[in-house]
Amino acid sequence: MIFRKKHILTTIFLALFSTSVFASDFCDGFKRGYIAGYKQAKGTSLPPLPPLCPLKPLKGFGDPESDYEFGYTIGFKKGLTAR
């Protein structure tokens, strides 16, 4: 019984850790893309504080393969429309 609980906890930990690794690439791209889009839209060289990284949406046809590029694209679009 104890072995089974340890196995379940280990599985949950690995699942959470593996998604956080992929989310970090997406979030890094999102932050850099947001800053680039904001700077372009506002015509400034001062970087803004980017918002919290959103949940990674499902990729569709024509989206970049890389999670970093996917996050950058989404962040750039949000940065262009920031107030």
ChimeraX attribute file (.defattr): number of C-alpha atoms within 10 A of each C-alpha:
attribute: neighborCount
match mode: 1-to-1
recipient: residues
	/A:1	6
	/A:2	7
	/A:3	8
	/A:4	9
	/A:5	10
	/A:6	11
	/A:7	12
	/A:8	12
	/A:9	12
	/A:10	12
	/A:11	12
	/A:12	11
	/A:13	11
	/A:14	12
	/A:15	11
	/A:16	11
	/A:17	12
	/A:18	10
	/A:19	10
	/A:20	13
	/A:21	10
	/A:22	14
	/A:23	19
	/A:24	15
	/A:25	17
	/A:26	25
	/A:27	23
	/A:28	17
	/A:29	24
	/A:30	31
	/A:31	24
	/A:32	20
	/A:33	26
	/A:34	29
	/A:35	25
	/A:36	20
	/A:37	23
	/A:38	27
	/A:39	18
	/A:40	14
	/A:41	15
	/A:42	14
	/A:43	9
	/A:44	10
	/A:45	11
	/A:46	10
	/A:47	12
	/A:48	14
	/A:49	10
	/A:50	17
	/A:51	13
	/A:52	9
	/A:53	17
	/A:54	13
	/A:55	9
	/A:56	15
	/A:57	9
	/A:58	6
	/A:59	11
	/A:60	7
	/A:61	5
	/A:62	6
	/A:63	12
	/A:64	14
	/A:65	9
	/A:66	13
	/A:67	21
	/A:68	21
	/A:69	18
	/A:70	21
	/A:71	27
	/A:72	26
	/A:73	21
	/A:74	20
	/A:75	28
	/A:76	24
	/A:77	16
	/A:78	19
	/A:79	26
	/A:80	18
	/A:81	12
	/A:82	13
	/A:83	8
